[in-house]
Amino acid sequence: MSTRPVAELFDLTGRVAIVTGATKGIGRGIAEGLAGAGASVVVSSRKQDLCDAVAAEITAATGQETLGLACHVGEWDAIPAFVDRAHDWRGHVDVLANNAGINPAPTPVADLTLEYWRKLQSVNLEGPLRLSALLAPRMRESGGGSIINVSSVGAYVGGAGNAAYAASKAGLVALTKVMAREWASWKVRVNVIAPGPFVSEMMLGAERVSPGMLKRSAAATMLGRVADPAEIAGAAVYLASDASSFVTGEDHVVSGGMLRA
């Protein structure tokens, strides 16, 4: 058995990655990390001008080619055209990071509306399902790939007021395990990153609704702090690269030691 240098295992040179929700927070941290490891990155979110701006900033910082390409992953019928354009950019896609997600104002279970429920599921669960189902066969044709689904520790904890969000993220964990089993023979690996508290628009929004949220979240971790989005990059590069070639169907918690019970 030959042994490759560790640095080579993590090298993403020549690979193309799509990152959804990539213009801020955890998504941007993932996009910057993948580009820093050598990947060409499709930077996606809902607004084209913001995608273009962030893509240019990542190129300037890393020297890697990027493409800003807007897509609302909650719109089922808009996703195939997005996949076609992203795939045609370099003729292949090797990595898909399903990061885009939403969590509007906390809503008790008894007050949930069908509209609210469906809105969260469409973005947080159906979007990753649709993107993965369209890209996995193309990855198979080019020899394999890696799909990274970004869930949340909320999938395991189920905080009060977060029923729709927690259900969508727990569903994403279960979906990951099914896809990993179905696509293993295609050499398409599928894994989960479950972040804890990171500085993001979602967390800052929660802080505005519930002052003290950041402080409470920090106190719930063993490390006693909220993470910077750049701290997600290591996990993303690991799962995207050959360093994790024998890893699929797993969930990787990046939470500073936050308890999940």
C-alpha positions in Angstrom: 0.0 0.0 0.0 1.4 3.4 -1.0 1.3 6.3 1.4 0.7 9.8 0.1 2.0 12.8 1.9 -0.6 14.3 4.3 -0.5 17.7 2.6 -1.3 16.0 -0.8 -4.3 14.3 0.8 -5.9 17.6 1.6 -5.0 19.3 -1.7 -8.1 20.2 -3.8 -6.3 21.5 -6.8 -8.3 20.8 -10.0 -11.5 20.2 -8.2 -14.7 22.2 -8.5 -16.9 22.8 -5.5 -20.4 24.4 -5.1 -21.2 26.1 -1.8 -24.7 27.3 -1.2 -25.4 30.1 1.2 -21.8 31.0 0.5 -21.8 34.8 0.8 -21.8 35.0 4.6 -21.2 33.2 7.9 -20.5 29.5 7.8 -21.0 29.2 4.1 -18.4 31.8 3.3 -16.0 30.1 5.7 -16.5 26.9 3.8 -16.1 28.6 0.4 -12.9 30.3 1.5 -11.5 27.1 3.0 -12.1 25.1 -0.1 -10.6 27.7 -2.3 -7.6 28.0 0.0 -7.0 24.3 -0.4 -7.0 24.7 -4.2 -10.6 24.2 -5.4 -12.4 26.3 -7.9 -15.6 27.4 -6.1 -19.1 28.3 -7.2 -20.2 30.9 -4.7 -24.0 30.8 -4.5 -26.8 32.6 -2.6 -30.0 34.2 -3.6 -28.6 37.6 -4.8 -26.4 37.7 -7.9 -24.6 40.9 -7.1 -23.6 39.6 -3.7 -22.4 36.3 -5.2 -20.3 38.2 -7.7 -18.8 40.4 -5.0 -17.9 37.6 -2.6 -16.5 35.4 -5.4 -14.2 38.3 -6.4 -13.1 38.7 -2.8 -12.3 35.0 -2.4 -10.4 35.0 -5.7 -8.4 38.0 -4.5 -7.6 36.3 -1.2 -6.8 32.8 -2.5 -5.8 33.2 -6.2 -8.4 30.5 -7.1 -11.0 30.9 -9.8 -14.5 31.4 -8.6 -17.9 31.8 -10.1 -20.7 33.8 -8.5 -24.0 32.1 -9.4 -27.3 32.9 -7.7 -29.9 30.3 -6.8 -32.7 30.2 -4.3 -32.5 26.6 -3.1 -36.0 26.8 -1.8 -37.4 27.0 -5.4 -37.4 23.3 -6.5 -37.8 24.1 -10.2 -35.0 26.7 -10.3 -32.4 24.2 -9.2 -31.8 22.2 -12.4 -30.8 25.2 -14.5 -28.4 26.3 -11.7 -26.9 22.8 -11.6 -26.4 22.9 -15.4 -24.6 26.2 -15.3 -22.4 25.3 -12.4 -21.5 21.9 -14.0 -20.8 23.5 -17.4 -18.5 26.1 -15.9 -15.6 23.5 -15.7 -17.3 20.4 -17.1 -17.5 18.7 -13.7 -18.4 19.2 -10.0 -16.5 17.3 -7.4 -17.8 18.8 -4.2 -21.2 20.0 -3.1 -21.6 21.8 0.2 -25.3 22.2 1.0 -25.0 25.0 3.5 -27.9 27.4 2.7 -30.5 27.5 5.5 -33.0 29.7 7.3 -34.4 29.9 10.8 -37.0 32.7 11.1 -38.3 33.9 14.4 -38.8 31.1 17.0 -42.3 29.7 16.9 -43.8 27.3 19.4 -45.2 24.0 18.1 -48.8 25.0 18.9 -48.4 28.2 16.8 -46.8 26.6 13.7 -48.5 27.3 10.4 -48.2 25.2 7.3 -46.7 28.1 5.4 -44.0 28.6 8.0 -43.3 24.8 8.2 -43.1 24.4 4.4 -40.8 27.5 4.0 -38.2 26.0 6.3 -38.4 22.5 4.8 -38.1 23.8 1.3 -34.8 25.6 2.0 -33.2 23.5 4.7 -34.2 20.0 3.5 -35.7 19.9 0.0 -33.0 22.2 -1.5 -30.1 19.8 -0.4 -32.2 16.8 -1.5 -32.8 18.3 -5.0 -29.2 19.5 -5.5 -27.7 16.3 -4.3 -30.0 14.1 -6.5 -29.1 16.1 -9.6 -25.4 16.2 -9.0 -24.6 12.8 -7.6 -25.2 11.0 -11.0 -22.8 13.6 -12.7 -20.2 13.0 -10.0 -20.5 9.3 -10.7 -19.8 9.9 -14.4 -16.6 11.8 -13.5 -15.3 9.2 -11.0 -17.0 10.2 -7.8 -17.3 13.1 -5.4 -18.1 14.4 -2.0 -21.4 15.9 -0.7 -21.3 17.8 2.6 -24.6 18.6 4.2 -24.5 21.3 6.9 -26.9 20.5 9.6 -26.8 21.8 13.2 -26.5 20.7 16.8 -30.1 21.8 16.9 -30.9 18.6 15.0 -30.0 16.7 18.2 -31.1 19.2 20.9 -34.5 20.4 19.6 -34.6 23.8 21.4 -37.9 25.3 22.4 -39.5 27.3 19.6 -37.3 25.6 16.9 -39.5 22.7 15.9 -39.5 23.4 12.2 -35.8 24.2 12.1 -34.8 21.2 14.3 -36.9 18.8 12.2 -35.4 20.1 9.0 -31.9 19.6 10.3 -32.6 16.2 11.8 -34.1 15.2 8.5 -30.9 16.3 6.7 -28.9 14.0 9.0 -31.2 11.1 8.1 -31.2 12.0 4.4 -27.4 12.0 4.5 -27.2 8.5 5.7 -29.6 7.2 3.1 -27.8 9.0 0.3 -24.4 7.7 1.5 -25.7 4.1 1.4 -27.3 4.5 -2.0 -24.4 6.3 -3.7 -21.4 4.5 -2.1 -21.0 2.3 -5.2 -20.8 5.5 -7.3 -17.8 6.6 -5.2 -19.9 9.6 -4.0 -19.4 10.1 -0.3 -22.0 12.0 1.7 -21.4 13.4 5.2 -22.8 15.9 7.7 -21.2 18.8 9.4 -23.2 19.9 12.5 -22.0 23.3 13.7 -22.6 24.6 17.1 -22.7 28.4 17.8 -20.9 30.4 15.1 -21.0 34.1 14.5 -23.5 34.3 11.6 -26.5 36.3 10.4 -28.7 33.6 11.9 -27.1 33.8 15.3 -27.0 37.6 15.3 -30.7 37.6 14.3 -31.4 35.3 17.3 -29.5 37.7 19.5 -31.7 40.6 18.4 -34.8 38.6 19.1 -33.5 37.2 22.4 -30.8 39.4 23.9 -28.1 37.4 25.6 -28.4 34.5 23.1 -24.7 34.7 22.1 -23.5 34.7 25.7 -25.8 31.8 26.6 -24.6 29.9 23.6 -21.0 30.4 24.5 -21.6 29.3 28.0 -23.1 26.0 26.7 -19.8 25.0 25.0 -16.8 23.5 26.8 -14.6 26.1 25.2 -16.8 28.9 26.4 -17.1 30.9 23.3 -18.9 31.3 19.9 -16.8 30.3 16.9 -15.6 32.4 14.0 -16.8 31.1 10.6 -13.3 30.4 9.5 -13.2 27.6 12.1 -15.5 25.5 10.0 -12.9 25.4 7.1 -10.9 22.5 8.5 -13.9 20.1 8.7 -15.1 21.1 5.2 -11.7 20.6 3.6 -11.3 17.3 5.3 -14.6 16.0 4.1 -14.1 17.4 0.6 -10.6 15.9 0.2 -9.0 12.5 -0.2 -8.0 12.7 3.5 -11.6 11.4 4.2 -11.6 8.9 1.4 -12.9 6.2 3.8 -15.5 8.3 5.5 -19.2 8.4 4.4 -22.6 8.5 6.1 -21.1 10.2 9.2 -22.0 13.4 11.1 -19.2 15.5 12.3 -20.1 17.9 15.2 -18.1 21.2 15.3 -19.5 22.8 18.4 -16.8 23.6 20.9 -18.0 20.7 23.0 -21.6 21.7 23.2 -23.7 19.1 24.9 -26.3 17.4 22.8 -28.6 16.1 25.5 
